[in-house]
Amino acid sequence: MGVAKKKRLLHEAQQLLMIAVGAVIAGIGLELFLVPNDILDGGVIGLSIIAAKMSGLPMSIFIVVLNLPFLYIGFRKMGLRFTFHTLFGVAILSATTAYLHHFEPITDDMFLATIVGAVILGAGVGLVIRTGGALDGTEIVAILVSRKKPVSVGQFIMIINVFIFLLAAMLVFSLETAMYSIITYFIAFKMIDIVVEGLEELKSVNIISDNPEPIAQALTKKLGRGMTYIYGEGAFTGEPKKIIYIIVSRIELSDLRETVHELDPKAVIAIENVADVSGSNFRKKAAH
C-alpha cells in the first residue's frame, strides 16, 4: 500500500471518528436534555419527534426513514462521499438516541434544559458539518443553499425550524413548548456557526491608497504578518493602482485603521467577513 493511499485512509478514518463524536454529542443533547422535557428539536429530527409522539413508535426509526429522501438529494448534488458521511452520522445519531432514551434526563428544569441542551446539540451538529457530513436532511439543503446564497448554514436551519415549531404547537405540543424550542434553536444555530466557521472573527481588508508602500511596511511591522498587492486600474483616471489585501482578526482592526489613517487619511478601507483561513502561517502569527 502506497504512502498516499495510507494518508487518505487515515484521513477518512479521522473524519468518520469526528462525525461519530459529533453525532453522539448531538444525541446527548437530545435525549438527556431536550426530548424528555418536551423541547422540540428542528428539521427532520423535529419531525421525527412529532411523528414518534403521534404514533408511539421510537424516534430513532423516524430519524432514519425521514432522512432517506434528503440523502438521495445529497447523493445527486454533493456526491457519494458526503452521502456516506451523512448516512454514517444519521446511523450513529439514531443508535445514540435509541440507547439514551432509557436514561433519566440530567435536568427537568426547562430553562437549563433549553440552554444546555441547545449548546450541546449545536456543538455536535456543527462538528459533523465541519467534518464533511450532516445529521439532518435540512442540513443538506442548508449546505447547498449556503453555497449559492449569502446565508449561513445555521441561519437557514433556523428559518426552517420556526415553521416546524409552529406546526408542532398546532399538532402535538403546547405554544409554550414551541417558544422554548425557538429559544433552543437561536442558541443552537449560533453554536453551529461557531463550530463550523470558528470562534475568532476574521476579516479580509482591501486598502486603496495613492501611496500604498509605506502603509504596507507599517502594517507589516505593527501586525507582524504579510500581505498581498492586487494590481488594478482607476476607472476614471486610468491610473494603475496597487491595492493592499490583508487578513486580520477582529481585534487587530483598530490598529489597522489607526495605522492607515495616520499615513493616508483619504485611503479607502473595505472590510469583509472571512469564515476560515488555512495555509501559510496565518494561525501562527495570529496566536502571537
N, C-alpha and C positions, 0 to 999 in steps of 0.2 A: 504493500500500500504506500503510495507516494505521500510526501510531506504535505502537499497542498490538499490532498483528499482528507488526510488526518485532521488538518486545521478546520476544514469545512465541517467534518463530522463533530469535532469538538465544539465548534461554534453553534451548530444545530442542537447539540445536547444541552449547552448552556442556555439557549433560548427556550427550549422546552422546560427546563428546570425553572426558569424565571416565570414562564407562563403558568406552570403548576403552582408556584408560590403565590402569584397574584390571584389565581382562582381560589386557592384555599383561604387567602386573606379576605377576599370578597365574600366567600361562603360564611366565614366567621361573622362578618358584619351583618349579613342577612339573618342567619339562624340564631345567633346569640344576642342580637340587639333589636333588629328591625321587625322581622316577621312575627316573633312571639308577642310583640307589643302592638300588633296590627298597624305598623307603619309600612306603607307600601313602597316597594322599590319601583323603578320605572322600566320602560322598554318592554322587551319580551319577558324579562323576569317578572315585571309588574303584572303583565297579562297572565303569566303562569300562576302568580299568587291569587289573582282573581279567579282563574279557572279552577284552581285547587279548592278555594273556599266554596265555590258554587257546586263542584262535583264531588268533593270529598276524596278525590284521588291525590296521591303525593305530588307535590310541586316539582320534584325532580324529573318526573315524566314529562310534564309540560315544557320544562326548560329545554329539553332535547327536541320534542316534537315541533314546538312553535318556532324554533330556530332553524329548522331544516330549509324552509323557503329562502331565508336570508343567506344561509350557507351556499345555496345554489347561486344566488346573486354574487356572493363573494368569489365563488369559483369562476364565474363568467367574467367578472370585472377586475379581479385582483389576483387571480392565478391559484394554482394548486397549493403552493407552499403556504400562502396566507390562509386558505381554506382549511388546510390540515392543522395549522396552529390554532385556528378558531375552534375547530371541532374538538381538538385536544383540550383546549381551555374550557369549553362548554361541558365536556365529559367530566373533567375534574371538578368543576363547579357543581354539577348535578350530583356527583358522588359525595362531595363535601356536605351539601345541604341535606342529602338523604341521611348521612351519618350523624350530623349535628342536630337533626330535627328532634332526636330523642333526649337531648340535653336540656337542662333548665337554662333560661336566659340569665345573662350576667346581671342585668338590672331590669326592674319593672317600672322604673321612673321614666316617663315619656320624654322628658326633656333630655336626660342623659342618654337614653337610647337613641334619640334623634341625632344629637350632636356626635357622640362617639361612633355610633353605627354608620353615620354618613361619612365620617373621616376614614374609617376602616374600609368601607365599601369603595369609596372613591380612590383610595390608595391602591387597592387590589386591582380594580378595573384599569386605572392608569398604568400600572406596571405591565399588565398584559398588552395594552395598546402600544406602549412604548417599545415592547419587545417584538412586536410584529404580529399580533393576533387580536382577538376580541372575545368578549364573554356574552355578548348580547347582539341580536340581529340588528337592532337600531344603531349599534356602534359601527357596524359595517357600512350602513347608509351614511352615518355621520362622517366617517373617514372619507368616503367617496365625495360627499358634499364639501368637506373642508379643503379638499384638493382643488376645487374649482371655484369656491366662493370664499369671501373674506369673513368666515365664521369659524370659531374653534370647535373641536370635537365636543367639548363639554357644553358649550352654548347650544349647539344643535340638539344634543340629547336632552337638555333641559326643556327646550321648546316642545319636543315630542312628549315628554313626560308630564307636562302640565295638562295636556289633553287626556292622558291616561289616568291621572289622578282625579280629574273631574269625572271621568267615566266610572272609576271605582267608587266615588262618592255617591253616584246615582244608582249603582247596581249592588254593591256589597257593603262598603264601609260607610262611615259617617263623614259629614263635612269636616268635622274636627280632625279626623284621621287624614283626610285629603290635605288639609292645611299643614299638618305635621310632616306629611310626605313631601310637600313642596319645599318646606324648610330644609328637609333632609337633602334634597337634590340641589338646592342653592349651595349647600356646603360640599356635597359630593362632586358636583361638576367643577368647582374650583380646585378640589383635590386632584381630580383627573387632569386638569390643565397644568397644575403644579408638577405632577409626576411626569406627564408627557413632555411638557415644554421646559421644565426646570424651574427651580425656585428663584434663582437670580435673574432679574430682568436685564436682558442685554439689548443694546441699541446700536443700530448702524447709523453712521453720521456721514453726510456729504457736506463738505465745506467748499464754497465757491468764493474765491478771493482773487483780486488782481495781483496779489503778492503772496503766493502760497508757500514758497520755500521757507521763509522764516517761521511761519505758523507750523509747518510740518516738523521743523527742527525743535521748536519749543515744546510741541506736544510729545515728541519722542523723548525728550529729556524729562518732562514732567510726569508723563504717564508710564514711561518705560516699556512701550510697545511699538511695533512697526505699523506702517500704514501704506496705502497704495495710491498712486496718482492715476486718475482716469482722465484721458485726454479728450477734450471736446472743443466746441466752437460756439462762440456767441451768436445767437440767432439774428440780432440786429446789427452788431458791429462786424461780424465775420471774423473776429479775432480769435486766435487759439486760446483755449482755457485748460489749466491743469486743476482738476477737481480732486481734493483730498478725500479719500474714503478710509474710514476707521471704524472699528467695532469697540465699544466701551461698555462697562457696566453702568447701571443707573446712577450709582454713587459718584462715578467719575464725570458725569455730565456737567456738573457745576464747574469743575476745574477746567474742562474743555471749553465751555462757554467763556469763562473768565479770560483764559489764555488767548482765545481767538479775538475777542472784543478788544483786548489790550493792544494787539498788533494790527488789527484791521476792524474798526467799528462798523464798517459797511459790509463786511463779509456775510454771506448768506449761509446759514446753518440749517440743514434739513435732517430731521431725525425720524427714524423708523424703528419699530419693534423687531427684534430677532428672536425666533423661537429657540434656536440652539446653534452652537458653534462647535465644529470638530476640526482637527488638523492643526498644523503649525504649533505654536507654543502659547496660544491664547490663554488656556486654562492656567498654565504655569505662571504667566505674567499676572493674571487676574488674582491669583492667590496671594501675591506679594503685597 
